[in-house]
Amino acid sequence: MTTLVVWTFPDVAAAGRAERLLVPVSARQDMAVHDGAVLTWPASARRPRTRGLHSIALDDAVGGDFWAVLFAVVFLLPILPGPDDAPNDAGVSVLAGVGIPDAFTAELRRVAGPGTSALAVLTGTPLPAAETALAALRPRRTSTVFSAAGLRTLRDVFAG
C-alpha cells in the first residue's frame, strides 16, 4: 500500500523546515519517500509555488505532472470563476479517477491557501517516525491510501 500524505502548515516557511527535518528520517530508512513536493503560497502571491522533493525522494514515482495537477485542482480551480461567477468546484472529481477521494481534495482546499505551505509525499512505509520529527511544527495531516491497482493507474496517467 502507498500513502499520499500532505502536511499543511500555517506559515510559508514551515514546509521547507519540515523537509529538512525529514532528511535524517529518510536517511535512517524509517520512512521511504517515493516522490513528493513542497508547496509555498506567500500571502501576497496570486498562486502557490511548487518544487519537487528531491532531497529525500527515492525515485520520481509519479512525476512532476502529478504534483502540478494535484495542486492546480486543489488550489487554482477554486479561484477561477465558475458558471454565473459561482464558486468553481470543477475538477474535484477528476482526481477521484486516479484514486484520490473528493474528501481529500476538499480538506486540502479547506486548510491551505495564501500564507500557508504544504509538504506532500508518497510513501509506502508507516509514518510514526515522520510524525515524531514534524511534531514541533504542528502540521495538519491529510492522507489517503492507494491500492496497488490505484497506484498503477496513478503512474500510468502521470509517469508515462
C-alpha positions in Angstrom: 0.0 0.0 0.0 1.2 3.5 -0.8 0.0 6.6 1.2 -0.3 10.1 -0.1 0.3 12.4 2.8 0.0 16.2 2.8 1.1 18.0 5.9 -0.1 21.6 5.8 1.4 24.5 7.9 0.0 27.9 8.9 3.1 29.7 7.5 5.0 29.8 4.3 8.4 28.7 5.6 7.3 25.6 7.7 7.1 23.1 4.8 10.8 23.9 4.0 11.7 23.3 7.6 9.6 20.1 7.6 11.6 18.8 4.5 14.8 19.4 6.4 13.5 17.5 9.4 12.6 14.5 7.3 16.1 14.2 5.7 17.5 12.2 8.7 14.3 10.1 8.9 14.6 9.2 5.3 18.4 8.5 5.6 17.8 6.1 8.5 15.2 4.4 6.3 12.5 5.0 8.9 10.3 6.3 6.1 10.7 5.6 2.4 9.6 8.7 0.4 9.0 7.6 -3.2 8.0 11.1 -4.5 7.0 14.4 -3.1 6.6 18.1 -3.5 6.8 21.3 -1.4 4.1 24.0 -1.9 4.5 27.5 -0.6 1.9 30.2 -1.0 3.1 33.6 0.2 0.1 35.7 1.4 0.9 38.4 -1.3 1.1 35.9 -4.2 -1.7 35.2 -6.6 -0.9 31.5 -6.7 1.3 28.9 -4.9 4.7 27.8 -6.0 5.7 24.1 -6.0 9.0 22.3 -6.3 10.0 18.6 -6.3 11.1 16.9 -3.1 14.4 15.8 -4.5 16.3 16.0 -1.2 14.6 12.9 0.3 12.6 11.2 -2.6 14.0 7.8 -3.6 12.6 8.0 -7.1 10.3 10.0 -9.2 7.4 7.6 -8.7 4.6 9.7 -10.3 6.5 12.7 -11.8 6.1 16.4 -11.7 3.0 16.4 -13.7 1.1 14.7 -10.9 2.1 17.3 -8.4 1.2 20.1 -10.8 -2.3 18.6 -11.5 -2.9 17.9 -7.8 -2.1 21.4 -6.7 -3.8 23.0 -9.6 -7.1 21.1 -8.9 -6.8 21.8 -5.2 -5.7 25.5 -5.2 -6.1 27.1 -8.7 -9.5 25.8 -9.9 -11.3 27.3 -6.9 -10.1 30.8 -7.7 -11.4 30.6 -11.3 -14.9 31.8 -11.7 -17.5 29.1 -12.4 -20.8 29.5 -14.2 -22.6 32.7 -13.2 -19.5 33.6 -11.1 -20.4 30.9 -8.6 -17.5 29.1 -6.7 -15.8 26.7 -9.1 -15.9 23.1 -8.0 -15.0 21.7 -11.4 -12.2 19.2 -11.3 -12.8 17.9 -7.8 -13.9 14.5 -9.1 -11.1 14.5 -11.7 -8.7 13.2 -9.1 -11.1 10.5 -7.9 -10.4 8.8 -11.2 -6.8 8.2 -10.1 -7.7 7.2 -6.6 -7.8 10.5 -4.7 -11.1 10.9 -2.9 -13.1 14.1 -3.2 -13.0 14.4 0.6 -9.2 14.6 0.4 -9.3 17.4 -2.1 -11.9 19.3 -0.2 -10.0 19.0 3.0 -6.8 20.4 1.4 -8.8 23.3 0.0 -10.2 24.0 3.4 -6.8 24.1 5.3 -4.4 25.5 2.8 -4.4 28.8 1.0 -2.5 32.1 0.8 0.0 32.4 3.7 0.4 28.7 4.1 2.7 25.9 2.9 2.5 22.1 2.5 4.7 19.1 2.2 3.3 16.2 0.2 4.8 12.8 0.0 4.1 9.4 -1.5 5.3 6.7 0.9 5.0 3.0 1.3 6.1 2.8 4.9 4.5 3.7 8.2 4.6 7.3 9.3 5.4 7.3 13.1 9.0 8.5 12.6 7.9 11.3 10.3 5.1 12.3 12.6 7.5 12.5 15.5 10.1 14.5 13.5 7.4 17.0 12.5 5.5 17.3 15.8 7.1 20.6 16.8 5.8 22.2 13.6 2.3 21.2 14.5 1.2 20.2 11.0 -2.2 19.3 9.9 -2.2 15.9 8.2 -4.4 14.9 5.3 -3.8 11.5 3.8 -5.3 8.8 1.5 -4.1 5.2 0.8 -3.7 3.8 -2.7 -4.3 0.2 -3.5 -1.7 -1.5 -5.8 -4.1 -1.1 -8.7 -4.7 2.6 -7.8 -1.0 3.3 -7.7 -0.5 1.7 -11.1 -3.3 3.9 -12.5 -1.6 6.9 -11.0 1.7 6.0 -12.5 0.2 5.2 -15.9 -1.5 8.5 -16.1 1.3 10.8 -14.7 4.6 9.0 -15.0 4.0 7.8 -18.6 
